[in-house]
Amino acid sequence: MKHIASKAFPSAEQISDRFHVQQLMSQAIDEMRIELRWEVIKAENEQIRLSRQRKEQYHPKVEANGETLRQIMARSKHIMTRNMYK
């Protein structure tokens, strides 16, 4: 699109607006979040498999907020974009 715009409008100035920059950032964070979530799910499934082999009951680690890492990752969409220094 950048090439088309420069050919169609050679004297136009190309800029990045805040909305589209934020949209791209949000999409990139979502991709990272989803990848991390799958890693957590795979690790937990492996721990469950190992527990079954040992004939033990699996108990996931519960974090300080009362949730497991898998639960945190399921609802982490907006956590990753918040300012932690506020």
PDB file of N, CA, C and O in Angstrom, chain B, residues numbered from 101:
ATOM      1  N   MET B 101       0.824  -1.192   0.000  1.00  0.00           N
ATOM      2  CA  MET B 101       0.000   0.000   0.000  1.00  0.00           C
ATOM      3  C   MET B 101       0.865   1.250   0.000  1.00  0.00           C
ATOM      4  O   MET B 101       0.529   2.255  -0.627  1.00  0.00           O
ATOM      5  N   LYS B 102       1.973   1.174   0.707  1.00  0.00           N
ATOM      6  CA  LYS B 102       2.864   2.338   0.757  1.00  0.00           C
ATOM      7  C   LYS B 102       3.379   2.664  -0.640  1.00  0.00           C
ATOM      8  O   LYS B 102       3.458   3.830  -1.026  1.00  0.00           O
ATOM      9  N   HIS B 103       3.727   1.626  -1.390  1.00  0.00           N
ATOM     10  CA  HIS B 103       4.224   1.824  -2.754  1.00  0.00           C
ATOM     11  C   HIS B 103       3.124   2.402  -3.647  1.00  0.00           C
ATOM     12  O   HIS B 103       3.383   3.322  -4.424  1.00  0.00           O
ATOM     13  N   ILE B 104       1.926   1.884  -3.548  1.00  0.00           N
ATOM     14  CA  ILE B 104       0.799   2.376  -4.347  1.00  0.00           C
ATOM     15  C   ILE B 104       0.519   3.833  -4.017  1.00  0.00           C
ATOM     16  O   ILE B 104       0.320   4.649  -4.918  1.00  0.00           O
ATOM     17  N   ALA B 105       0.503   4.167  -2.718  1.00  0.00           N
ATOM     18  CA  ALA B 105       0.224   5.548  -2.316  1.00  0.00           C
ATOM     19  C   ALA B 105       1.286   6.503  -2.840  1.00  0.00           C
ATOM     20  O   ALA B 105       0.964   7.610  -3.273  1.00  0.00           O
ATOM     21  N   SER B 106       2.557   6.084  -2.806  1.00  0.00           N
ATOM     22  CA  SER B 106       3.614   6.980  -3.292  1.00  0.00           C
ATOM     23  C   SER B 106       3.542   7.169  -4.804  1.00  0.00           C
ATOM     24  O   SER B 106       3.905   8.230  -5.310  1.00  0.00           O
ATOM     25  N   LYS B 107       3.075   6.148  -5.535  1.00  0.00           N
ATOM     26  CA  LYS B 107       2.920   6.273  -6.990  1.00  0.00           C
ATOM     27  C   LYS B 107       1.692   7.113  -7.348  1.00  0.00           C
ATOM     28  O   LYS B 107       1.746   7.956  -8.243  1.00  0.00           O
ATOM     29  N   ALA B 108       0.589   6.875  -6.639  1.00  0.00           N
ATOM     30  CA  ALA B 108      -0.657   7.593  -6.947  1.00  0.00           C
ATOM     31  C   ALA B 108      -0.616   9.039  -6.469  1.00  0.00           C
ATOM     32  O   ALA B 108      -1.171   9.924  -7.120  1.00  0.00           O
ATOM     33  N   PHE B 109       0.032   9.282  -5.346  1.00  0.00           N
ATOM     34  CA  PHE B 109       0.091  10.622  -4.758  1.00  0.00           C
ATOM     35  C   PHE B 109       1.544  10.972  -4.424  1.00  0.00           C
ATOM     36  O   PHE B 109       1.925  10.943  -3.254  1.00  0.00           O
ATOM     37  N   PRO B 110       2.363  11.304  -5.433  1.00  0.00           N
ATOM     38  CA  PRO B 110       3.801  11.496  -5.211  1.00  0.00           C
ATOM     39  C   PRO B 110       4.154  12.645  -4.268  1.00  0.00           C
ATOM     40  O   PRO B 110       5.217  12.610  -3.649  1.00  0.00           O
ATOM     41  N   SER B 111       3.315  13.640  -4.142  1.00  0.00           N
ATOM     42  CA  SER B 111       3.653  14.762  -3.268  1.00  0.00           C
ATOM     43  C   SER B 111       3.029  14.641  -1.874  1.00  0.00           C
ATOM     44  O   SER B 111       3.195  15.526  -1.035  1.00  0.00           O
ATOM     45  N   ALA B 112       2.320  13.552  -1.638  1.00  0.00           N
ATOM     46  CA  ALA B 112       1.690  13.366  -0.326  1.00  0.00           C
ATOM     47  C   ALA B 112       2.734  12.955   0.705  1.00  0.00           C
ATOM     48  O   ALA B 112       3.699  12.260   0.384  1.00  0.00           O
ATOM     49  N   GLU B 113       2.532  13.389   1.941  1.00  0.00           N
ATOM     50  CA  GLU B 113       3.409  13.009   3.043  1.00  0.00           C
ATOM     51  C   GLU B 113       2.779  11.826   3.768  1.00  0.00           C
ATOM     52  O   GLU B 113       1.615  11.882   4.163  1.00  0.00           O
ATOM     53  N   GLN B 114       3.545  10.765   3.941  1.00  0.00           N
ATOM     54  CA  GLN B 114       3.033   9.576   4.626  1.00  0.00           C
ATOM     55  C   GLN B 114       3.310   9.699   6.115  1.00  0.00           C
ATOM     56  O   GLN B 114       4.428   9.998   6.534  1.00  0.00           O
ATOM     57  N   ILE B 115       2.273   9.464   6.904  1.00  0.00           N
ATOM     58  CA  ILE B 115       2.408   9.570   8.356  1.00  0.00           C
ATOM     59  C   ILE B 115       1.831   8.322   9.012  1.00  0.00           C
ATOM     60  O   ILE B 115       1.092   7.564   8.384  1.00  0.00           O
ATOM     61  N   SER B 116       2.166   8.121  10.248  1.00  0.00           N
ATOM     62  CA  SER B 116       1.583   7.046  11.053  1.00  0.00           C
ATOM     63  C   SER B 116       0.681   7.701  12.080  1.00  0.00           C
ATOM     64  O   SER B 116       1.119   8.546  12.861  1.00  0.00           O
ATOM     65  N   ASP B 117      -0.576   7.305  12.072  1.00  0.00           N
ATOM     66  CA  ASP B 117      -1.480   7.888  13.056  1.00  0.00           C
ATOM     67  C   ASP B 117      -1.524   7.013  14.308  1.00  0.00           C
ATOM     68  O   ASP B 117      -1.210   5.824  14.263  1.00  0.00           O
ATOM     69  N   ARG B 118      -1.908   7.608  15.392  1.00  0.00           N
ATOM     70  CA  ARG B 118      -1.887   6.946  16.694  1.00  0.00           C
ATOM     71  C   ARG B 118      -2.760   5.695  16.710  1.00  0.00           C
ATOM     72  O   ARG B 118      -2.366   4.671  17.269  1.00  0.00           O
ATOM     73  N   PHE B 119      -3.937   5.772  16.104  1.00  0.00           N
ATOM     74  CA  PHE B 119      -4.859   4.638  16.117  1.00  0.00           C
ATOM     75  C   PHE B 119      -4.213   3.407  15.493  1.00  0.00           C
ATOM     76  O   PHE B 119      -4.248   2.324  16.077  1.00  0.00           O
ATOM     77  N   HIS B 120      -3.626   3.568  14.311  1.00  0.00           N
ATOM     78  CA  HIS B 120      -3.067   2.413  13.625  1.00  0.00           C
ATOM     79  C   HIS B 120      -1.802   1.887  14.307  1.00  0.00           C
ATOM     80  O   HIS B 120      -1.539   0.685  14.278  1.00  0.00           O
ATOM     81  N   VAL B 121      -1.029   2.768  14.913  1.00  0.00           N
ATOM     82  CA  VAL B 121       0.140   2.319  15.668  1.00  0.00           C
ATOM     83  C   VAL B 121      -0.321   1.487  16.863  1.00  0.00           C
ATOM     84  O   VAL B 121       0.241   0.427  17.138  1.00  0.00           O
ATOM     85  N   GLN B 122      -1.344   1.967  17.574  1.00  0.00           N
ATOM     86  CA  GLN B 122      -1.870   1.216  18.716  1.00  0.00           C
ATOM     87  C   GLN B 122      -2.488  -0.108  18.264  1.00  0.00           C
ATOM     88  O   GLN B 122      -2.355  -1.123  18.947  1.00  0.00           O
ATOM     89  N   GLN B 123      -3.155  -0.094  17.123  1.00  0.00           N
ATOM     90  CA  GLN B 123      -3.757  -1.313  16.600  1.00  0.00           C
ATOM     91  C   GLN B 123      -2.680  -2.357  16.292  1.00  0.00           C
ATOM     92  O   GLN B 123      -2.839  -3.530  16.629  1.00  0.00           O
ATOM     93  N   LEU B 124      -1.594  -1.937  15.656  1.00  0.00           N
ATOM     94  CA  LEU B 124      -0.502  -2.854  15.352  1.00  0.00           C
ATOM     95  C   LEU B 124       0.153  -3.386  16.629  1.00  0.00           C
ATOM     96  O   LEU B 124       0.493  -4.566  16.717  1.00  0.00           O
ATOM     97  N   MET B 125       0.326  -2.503  17.615  1.00  0.00           N
ATOM     98  CA  MET B 125       0.910  -2.923  18.887  1.00  0.00           C
ATOM     99  C   MET B 125       0.008  -3.946  19.572  1.00  0.00           C
ATOM    100  O   MET B 125       0.485  -4.950  20.100  1.00  0.00           O
ATOM    101  N   SER B 126      -1.287  -3.685  19.559  1.00  0.00           N
ATOM    102  CA  SER B 126      -2.237  -4.592  20.192  1.00  0.00           C
ATOM    103  C   SER B 126      -2.224  -5.960  19.512  1.00  0.00           C
ATOM    104  O   SER B 126      -2.280  -6.987  20.189  1.00  0.00           O
ATOM    105  N   GLN B 127      -2.150  -5.983  18.200  1.00  0.00           N
ATOM    106  CA  GLN B 127      -2.095  -7.248  17.465  1.00  0.00           C
ATOM    107  C   GLN B 127      -0.813  -8.019  17.797  1.00  0.00           C
ATOM    108  O   GLN B 127      -0.841  -9.237  17.969  1.00  0.00           O
ATOM    109  N   ALA B 128       0.301  -7.302  17.885  1.00  0.00           N
ATOM    110  CA  ALA B 128       1.574  -7.951  18.211  1.00  0.00           C
ATOM    111  C   ALA B 128       1.540  -8.537  19.625  1.00  0.00           C
ATOM    112  O   ALA B 128       2.014  -9.651  19.849  1.00  0.00           O
ATOM    113  N   ILE B 129       0.982  -7.791  20.571  1.00  0.00           N
ATOM    114  CA  ILE B 129       0.874  -8.282  21.951  1.00  0.00           C
ATOM    115  C   ILE B 129      -0.039  -9.496  22.003  1.00  0.00           C
ATOM    116  O   ILE B 129       0.249 -10.455  22.719  1.00  0.00           O
ATOM    117  N   ASP B 130      -1.145  -9.468  21.250  1.00  0.00           N
ATOM    118  CA  ASP B 130      -2.049 -10.620  21.212  1.00  0.00           C
ATOM    119  C   ASP B 130      -1.336 -11.864  20.698  1.00  0.00           C
ATOM    120  O   ASP B 130      -1.508 -12.951  21.249  1.00  0.00           O
ATOM    121  N   GLU B 131      -0.539 -11.711  19.649  1.00  0.00           N
ATOM    122  CA  GLU B 131       0.199 -12.851  19.111  1.00  0.00           C
ATOM    123  C   GLU B 131       1.153 -13.425  20.151  1.00  0.00           C
ATOM    124  O   GLU B 131       1.253 -14.642  20.305  1.00  0.00           O
ATOM    125  N   MET B 132       1.855 -12.546  20.865  1.00  0.00           N
ATOM    126  CA  MET B 132       2.770 -12.994  21.917  1.00  0.00           C
ATOM    127  C   MET B 132       2.007 -13.677  23.046  1.00  0.00           C
ATOM    128  O   MET B 132       2.418 -14.727  23.541  1.00  0.00           O
ATOM    129  N   ARG B 133       0.894 -13.071  23.448  1.00  0.00           N
ATOM    130  CA  ARG B 133       0.092 -13.609  24.545  1.00  0.00           C
ATOM    131  C   ARG B 133      -0.436 -14.998  24.204  1.00  0.00           C
ATOM    132  O   ARG B 133      -0.401 -15.904  25.038  1.00  0.00           O
ATOM    133  N   ILE B 134      -0.921 -15.161  22.989  1.00  0.00           N
ATOM    134  CA  ILE B 134      -1.464 -16.455  22.573  1.00  0.00           C
ATOM    135  C   ILE B 134      -0.361 -17.505  22.533  1.00  0.00           C
ATOM    136  O   ILE B 134      -0.570 -18.646  22.943  1.00  0.00           O
ATOM    137  N   GLU B 135       0.806 -17.123  22.041  1.00  0.00           N
ATOM    138  CA  GLU B 135       1.939 -18.051  22.002  1.00  0.00           C
ATOM    139  C   GLU B 135       2.346 -18.469  23.414  1.00  0.00           C
ATOM    140  O   GLU B 135       2.582 -19.650  23.672  1.00  0.00           O
ATOM    141  N   LEU B 136       2.426 -17.505  24.322  1.00  0.00           N
ATOM    142  CA  LEU B 136       2.774 -17.818  25.714  1.00  0.00           C
ATOM    143  C   LEU B 136       1.707 -18.687  26.366  1.00  0.00           C
ATOM    144  O   LEU B 136       2.025 -19.594  27.135  1.00  0.00           O
ATOM    145  N   ARG B 137       0.445 -18.411  26.063  1.00  0.00           N
ATOM    146  CA  ARG B 137      -0.649 -19.201  26.636  1.00  0.00           C
ATOM    147  C   ARG B 137      -0.543 -20.657  26.196  1.00  0.00           C
ATOM    148  O   ARG B 137      -0.723 -21.567  27.006  1.00  0.00           O
ATOM    149  N   TRP B 138      -0.248 -20.880  24.910  1.00  0.00           N
ATOM    150  CA  TRP B 138      -0.096 -22.256  24.436  1.00  0.00           C
ATOM    151  C   TRP B 138       1.085 -22.945  25.101  1.00  0.00           C
ATOM    152  O   TRP B 138       1.017 -24.139  25.390  1.00  0.00           O
ATOM    153  N   GLU B 139       2.161 -22.217  25.348  1.00  0.00           N
ATOM    154  CA  GLU B 139       3.312 -22.801  26.046  1.00  0.00           C
ATOM    155  C   GLU B 139       2.916 -23.230  27.454  1.00  0.00           C
ATOM    156  O   GLU B 139       3.305 -24.307  27.905  1.00  0.00           O
ATOM    157  N   VAL B 140       2.143 -22.395  28.155  1.00  0.00           N
ATOM    158  CA  VAL B 140       1.677 -22.723  29.507  1.00  0.00           C
ATOM    159  C   VAL B 140       0.765 -23.949  29.467  1.00  0.00           C
ATOM    160  O   VAL B 140       0.879 -24.834  30.315  1.00  0.00           O
ATOM    161  N   ILE B 141      -0.133 -24.006  28.491  1.00  0.00           N
ATOM    162  CA  ILE B 141      -1.049 -25.146  28.362  1.00  0.00           C
ATOM    163  C   ILE B 141      -0.267 -26.432  28.093  1.00  0.00           C
ATOM    164  O   ILE B 141      -0.537 -27.467  28.701  1.00  0.00           O
ATOM    165  N   LYS B 142       0.703 -26.360  27.179  1.00  0.00           N
ATOM    166  CA  LYS B 142       1.517 -27.549  26.874  1.00  0.00           C
ATOM    167  C   LYS B 142       2.298 -28.014  28.092  1.00  0.00           C
ATOM    168  O   LYS B 142       2.379 -29.215  28.354  1.00  0.00           O
ATOM    169  N   ALA B 143       2.875 -27.080  28.841  1.00  0.00           N
ATOM    170  CA  ALA B 143       3.637 -27.444  30.040  1.00  0.00           C
ATOM    171  C   ALA B 143       2.727 -28.080  31.087  1.00  0.00           C
ATOM    172  O   ALA B 143       3.103 -29.062  31.727  1.00  0.00           O
ATOM    173  N   GLU B 144       1.541 -27.525  31.261  1.00  0.00           N
ATOM    174  CA  GLU B 144       0.611 -28.089  32.235  1.00  0.00           C
ATOM    175  C   GLU B 144       0.141 -29.473  31.800  1.00  0.00           C
ATOM    176  O   GLU B 144       0.031 -30.377  32.628  1.00  0.00           O
ATOM    177  N   ASN B 145      -0.135 -29.645  30.519  1.00  0.00           N
ATOM    178  CA  ASN B 145      -0.541 -30.962  30.018  1.00  0.00           C
ATOM    179  C   ASN B 145       0.563 -31.992  30.231  1.00  0.00           C
ATOM    180  O   ASN B 145       0.278 -33.149  30.540  1.00  0.00           O
ATOM    181  N   GLU B 146       1.810 -31.586  30.070  1.00  0.00           N
ATOM    182  CA  GLU B 146       2.926 -32.488  30.306  1.00  0.00           C
ATOM    183  C   GLU B 146       3.002 -32.874  31.790  1.00  0.00           C
ATOM    184  O   GLU B 146       3.265 -34.031  32.120  1.00  0.00           O
ATOM    185  N   GLN B 147       2.772 -31.906  32.674  1.00  0.00           N
ATOM    186  CA  GLN B 147       2.784 -32.204  34.106  1.00  0.00           C
ATOM    187  C   GLN B 147       1.642 -33.152  34.474  1.00  0.00           C
ATOM    188  O   GLN B 147       1.813 -34.041  35.308  1.00  0.00           O
ATOM    189  N   ILE B 148       0.484 -32.961  33.854  1.00  0.00           N
ATOM    190  CA  ILE B 148      -0.656 -33.854  34.093  1.00  0.00           C
ATOM    191  C   ILE B 148      -0.317 -35.264  33.628  1.00  0.00           C
ATOM    192  O   ILE B 148      -0.610 -36.238  34.322  1.00  0.00           O
ATOM    193  N   ARG B 149       0.303 -35.376  32.447  1.00  0.00           N
ATOM    194  CA  ARG B 149       0.689 -36.684  31.910  1.00  0.00           C
ATOM    195  C   ARG B 149       1.678 -37.397  32.835  1.00  0.00           C
ATOM    196  O   ARG B 149       1.546 -38.592  33.096  1.00  0.00           O
ATOM    197  N   LEU B 150       2.669 -36.647  33.327  1.00  0.00           N
ATOM    198  CA  LEU B 150       3.646 -37.236  34.244  1.00  0.00           C
ATOM    199  C   LEU B 150       2.998 -37.668  35.555  1.00  0.00           C
ATOM    200  O   LEU B 150       3.350 -38.710  36.110  1.00  0.00           O
ATOM    201  N   SER B 151       2.056 -36.874  36.050  1.00  0.00           N
ATOM    202  CA  SER B 151       1.351 -37.239  37.289  1.00  0.00           C
ATOM    203  C   SER B 151       0.562 -38.525  37.099  1.00  0.00           C
ATOM    204  O   SER B 151       0.530 -39.378  37.985  1.00  0.00           O
ATOM    205  N   ARG B 152      -0.068 -38.660  35.951  1.00  0.00           N
ATOM    206  CA  ARG B 152      -0.835 -39.887  35.679  1.00  0.00           C
ATOM    207  C   ARG B 152       0.083 -41.102  35.601  1.00  0.00           C
ATOM    208  O   ARG B 152      -0.269 -42.179  36.081  1.00  0.00           O
ATOM    209  N   GLN B 153       1.253 -40.931  35.001  1.00  0.00           N
ATOM    210  CA  GLN B 153       2.201 -42.050  34.923  1.00  0.00           C
ATOM    211  C   GLN B 153       2.628 -42.491  36.313  1.00  0.00           C
ATOM    212  O   GLN B 153       2.822 -43.682  36.557  1.00  0.00           O
ATOM    213  N   ARG B 154       2.774 -41.535  37.227  1.00  0.00           N
ATOM    214  CA  ARG B 154       3.176 -41.852  38.608  1.00  0.00           C
ATOM    215  C   ARG B 154       1.981 -42.232  39.479  1.00  0.00           C
ATOM    216  O   ARG B 154       2.114 -42.515  40.669  1.00  0.00           O
ATOM    217  N   LYS B 155       0.803 -42.227  38.840  1.00  0.00           N
ATOM    218  CA  LYS B 155      -0.460 -42.537  39.543  1.00  0.00           C
ATOM    219  C   LYS B 155      -0.695 -41.589  40.715  1.00  0.00           C
ATOM    220  O   LYS B 155      -1.138 -41.993  41.790  1.00  0.00           O
ATOM    221  N   GLU B 156      -0.386 -40.320  40.475  1.00  0.00           N
ATOM    222  CA  GLU B 156      -0.606 -39.262  41.462  1.00  0.00           C
ATOM    223  C   GLU B 156      -1.672 -38.318  40.923  1.00  0.00           C
ATOM    224  O   GLU B 156      -1.916 -38.241  39.719  1.00  0.00           O
ATOM    225  N   GLN B 157      -2.298 -37.606  41.850  1.00  0.00           N
ATOM    226  CA  GLN B 157      -3.265 -36.601  41.425  1.00  0.00           C
ATOM    227  C   GLN B 157      -2.520 -35.300  41.144  1.00  0.00           C
ATOM    228  O   GLN B 157      -1.656 -34.885  41.917  1.00  0.00           O
ATOM    229  N   TYR B 158      -2.864 -34.669  40.033  1.00  0.00           N
ATOM    230  CA  TYR B 158      -2.197 -33.420  39.652  1.00  0.00           C
ATOM    231  C   TYR B 158      -2.839 -32.236  40.364  1.00  0.00           C
ATOM    232  O   TYR B 158      -4.062 -32.092  40.361  1.00  0.00           O
ATOM    233  N   HIS B 159      -2.018 -31.395  40.970  1.00  0.00           N
ATOM    234  CA  HIS B 159      -2.471 -30.166  41.608  1.00  0.00           C
ATOM    235  C   HIS B 159      -1.657 -29.010  41.037  1.00  0.00           C
ATOM    236  O   HIS B 159      -0.464 -28.896  41.319  1.00  0.00           O
ATOM    237  N   PRO B 160      -2.284 -28.155  40.242  1.00  0.00           N
ATOM    238  CA  PRO B 160      -1.526 -27.034  39.664  1.00  0.00           C
ATOM    239  C   PRO B 160      -1.116 -26.038  40.741  1.00  0.00           C
ATOM    240  O   PRO B 160      -1.780 -25.900  41.768  1.00  0.00           O
ATOM    241  N   LYS B 161      -0.012 -25.349  40.483  1.00  0.00           N
ATOM    242  CA  LYS B 161       0.463 -24.331  41.421  1.00  0.00           C
ATOM    243  C   LYS B 161      -0.514 -23.157  41.394  1.00  0.00           C
ATOM    244  O   LYS B 161      -0.875 -22.659  40.328  1.00  0.00           O
ATOM    245  N   VAL B 162      -0.927 -22.730  42.564  1.00  0.00           N
ATOM    246  CA  VAL B 162      -1.844 -21.595  42.684  1.00  0.00           C
ATOM    247  C   VAL B 162      -1.020 -20.367  43.064  1.00  0.00           C
ATOM    248  O   VAL B 162      -0.264 -20.389  44.034  1.00  0.00           O
ATOM    249  N   GLU B 163      -1.176 -19.309  42.292  1.00  0.00           N
ATOM    250  CA  GLU B 163      -0.424 -18.076  42.530  1.00  0.00           C
ATOM    251  C   GLU B 163      -1.036 -17.294  43.691  1.00  0.00           C
ATOM    252  O   GLU B 163      -2.055 -17.702  44.248  1.00  0.00           O
ATOM    253  N   ALA B 164      -0.424 -16.186  44.052  1.00  0.00           N
ATOM    254  CA  ALA B 164      -0.851 -15.388  45.207  1.00  0.00           C
ATOM    255  C   ALA B 164      -2.278 -14.856  45.056  1.00  0.00           C
ATOM    256  O   ALA B 164      -2.964 -14.623  46.051  1.00  0.00           O
ATOM    257  N   ASN B 165      -2.724 -14.663  43.812  1.00  0.00           N
ATOM    258  CA  ASN B 165      -4.073 -14.132  43.607  1.00  0.00           C
ATOM    259  C   ASN B 165      -5.135 -15.233  43.596  1.00  0.00           C
ATOM    260  O   ASN B 165      -6.310 -14.947  43.366  1.00  0.00           O
ATOM    261  N   GLY B 166      -4.743 -16.484  43.839  1.00  0.00           N
ATOM    262  CA  GLY B 166      -5.698 -17.583  43.915  1.00  0.00           C
ATOM    263  C   GLY B 166      -5.973 -18.265  42.586  1.00  0.00           C
ATOM    264  O   GLY B 166      -6.852 -19.124  42.505  1.00  0.00           O
ATOM    265  N   GLU B 167      -5.234 -17.897  41.536  1.00  0.00           N
ATOM    266  CA  GLU B 167      -5.452 -18.487  40.229  1.00  0.00           C
ATOM    267  C   GLU B 167      -4.224 -19.265  39.784  1.00  0.00           C
ATOM    268  O   GLU B 167      -3.107 -19.016  40.237  1.00  0.00           O
ATOM    269  N   THR B 168      -4.460 -20.207  38.892  1.00  0.00           N
ATOM    270  CA  THR B 168      -3.340 -20.929  38.298  1.00  0.00           C
ATOM    271  C   THR B 168      -2.794 -20.093  37.139  1.00  0.00           C
ATOM    272  O   THR B 168      -3.452 -19.173  36.654  1.00  0.00           O
ATOM    273  N   LEU B 169      -1.586 -20.431  36.710  1.00  0.00           N
ATOM    274  CA  LEU B 169      -0.980 -19.708  35.597  1.00  0.00           C
ATOM    275  C   LEU B 169      -1.833 -19.831  34.334  1.00  0.00           C
ATOM    276  O   LEU B 169      -1.944 -18.884  33.556  1.00  0.00           O
ATOM    277  N   ARG B 170      -2.431 -21.003  34.139  1.00  0.00           N
ATOM    278  CA  ARG B 170      -3.309 -21.197  32.974  1.00  0.00           C
ATOM    279  C   ARG B 170      -4.505 -20.251  33.025  1.00  0.00           C
ATOM    280  O   ARG B 170      -4.890 -19.693  31.998  1.00  0.00           O
ATOM    281  N   GLN B 171      -5.094 -20.063  34.194  1.00  0.00           N
ATOM    282  CA  GLN B 171      -6.223 -19.146  34.341  1.00  0.00           C
ATOM    283  C   GLN B 171      -5.792 -17.704  34.108  1.00  0.00           C
ATOM    284  O   GLN B 171      -6.512 -16.927  33.480  1.00  0.00           O
ATOM    285  N   ILE B 172      -4.629 -17.356  34.609  1.00  0.00           N
ATOM    286  CA  ILE B 172      -4.113 -16.001  34.419  1.00  0.00           C
ATOM    287  C   ILE B 172      -3.891 -15.723  32.940  1.00  0.00           C
ATOM    288  O   ILE B 172      -4.253 -14.657  32.441  1.00  0.00           O
ATOM    289  N   MET B 173      -3.299 -16.680  32.246  1.00  0.00           N
ATOM    290  CA  MET B 173      -3.034 -16.493  30.822  1.00  0.00           C
ATOM    291  C   MET B 173      -4.319 -16.410  30.013  1.00  0.00           C
ATOM    292  O   MET B 173      -4.346 -15.749  28.975  1.00  0.00           O
ATOM    293  N   ALA B 174      -5.372 -17.056  30.458  1.00  0.00           N
ATOM    294  CA  ALA B 174      -6.645 -17.016  29.739  1.00  0.00           C
ATOM    295  C   ALA B 174      -7.270 -15.625  29.787  1.00  0.00           C
ATOM    296  O   ALA B 174      -8.007 -15.247  28.876  1.00  0.00           O
ATOM    297  N   ARG B 175      -6.989 -14.875  30.823  1.00  0.00           N
ATOM    298  CA  ARG B 175      -7.606 -13.552  30.963  1.00  0.00           C
ATOM    299  C   ARG B 175      -6.572 -12.418  30.918  1.00  0.00           C
ATOM    300  O   ARG B 175      -6.828 -11.321  31.416  1.00  0.00           O
ATOM    301  N   SER B 176      -5.424 -12.683  30.330  1.00  0.00           N
ATOM    302  CA  SER B 176      -4.316 -11.735  30.400  1.00  0.00           C
ATOM    303  C   SER B 176      -4.286 -10.687  29.294  1.00  0.00           C
ATOM    304  O   SER B 176      -3.321  -9.927  29.208  1.00  0.00           O
ATOM    305  N   LYS B 177      -5.293 -10.621  28.461  1.00  0.00           N
ATOM    306  CA  LYS B 177      -5.249  -9.714  27.318  1.00  0.00           C
ATOM    307  C   LYS B 177      -4.941  -8.273  27.714  1.00  0.00           C
ATOM    308  O   LYS B 177      -4.072  -7.644  27.110  1.00  0.00           O
ATOM    309  N   HIS B 178      -5.627  -7.748  28.701  1.00  0.00           N
ATOM    310  CA  HIS B 178      -5.446  -6.340  29.065  1.00  0.00           C
ATOM    311  C   HIS B 178      -4.362  -6.136  30.125  1.00  0.00           C
ATOM    312  O   HIS B 178      -3.887  -5.017  30.316  1.00  0.00           O
ATOM    313  N   ILE B 179      -3.976  -7.195  30.803  1.00  0.00           N
ATOM    314  CA  ILE B 179      -2.929  -7.082  31.813  1.00  0.00           C
ATOM    315  C   ILE B 179      -1.613  -6.660  31.171  1.00  0.00           C
ATOM    316  O   ILE B 179      -0.868  -5.860  31.737  1.00  0.00           O
ATOM    317  N   MET B 180      -1.328  -7.202  29.984  1.00  0.00           N
ATOM    318  CA  MET B 180      -0.043  -6.956  29.336  1.00  0.00           C
ATOM    319  C   MET B 180       0.096  -5.538  28.792  1.00  0.00           C
ATOM    320  O   MET B 180       1.211  -5.102  28.506  1.00  0.00           O
ATOM    321  N   THR B 181      -1.009  -4.809  28.644  1.00  0.00           N
ATOM    322  CA  THR B 181      -0.927  -3.451  28.100  1.00  0.00           C
ATOM    323  C   THR B 181      -1.054  -2.379  29.179  1.00  0.00           C
ATOM    324  O   THR B 181      -0.939  -1.189  28.887  1.00  0.00           O
ATOM    325  N   ARG B 182      -1.288  -2.791  30.413  1.00  0.00           N
ATOM    326  CA  ARG B 182      -1.432  -1.795  31.483  1.00  0.00           C
ATOM    327  C   ARG B 182      -0.090  -1.258  31.921  1.00  0.00           C
ATOM    328  O   ARG B 182       0.929  -1.944  31.844  1.00  0.00           O
ATOM    329  N   ASN B 183      -0.103  -0.029  32.378  1.00  0.00           N
ATOM    330  CA  ASN B 183       1.108   0.591  32.905  1.00  0.00           C
ATOM    331  C   ASN B 183       1.316   0.089  34.330  1.00  0.00           C
ATOM    332  O   ASN B 183       0.528   0.397  35.224  1.00  0.00           O
ATOM    333  N   MET B 184       2.381  -0.687  34.538  1.00  0.00           N
ATOM    334  CA  MET B 184       2.598  -1.267  35.865  1.00  0.00           C
ATOM    335  C   MET B 184       3.174  -0.280  36.860  1.00  0.00           C
ATOM    336  O   MET B 184       3.315  -0.616  38.036  1.00  0.00           O
ATOM    337  N   TYR B 185       3.515   0.933  36.428  1.00  0.00           N
ATOM    338  CA  TYR B 185       4.110   1.925  37.320  1.00  0.00           C
ATOM    339  C   TYR B 185       3.111   2.971  37.780  1.00  0.00           C
ATOM    340  O   TYR B 185       3.500   3.943  38.428  1.00  0.00           O
ATOM    341  N   LYS B 186       1.832   2.800  37.461  1.00  0.00           N
ATOM    342  CA  LYS B 186       0.811   3.763  37.887  1.00  0.00           C
ATOM    343  C   LYS B 186       0.510   3.621  39.342  1.00  0.00           C
ATOM    344  O   LYS B 186      -0.327   4.351  39.873  1.00  0.00           O
TER     345      LYS B 186
END
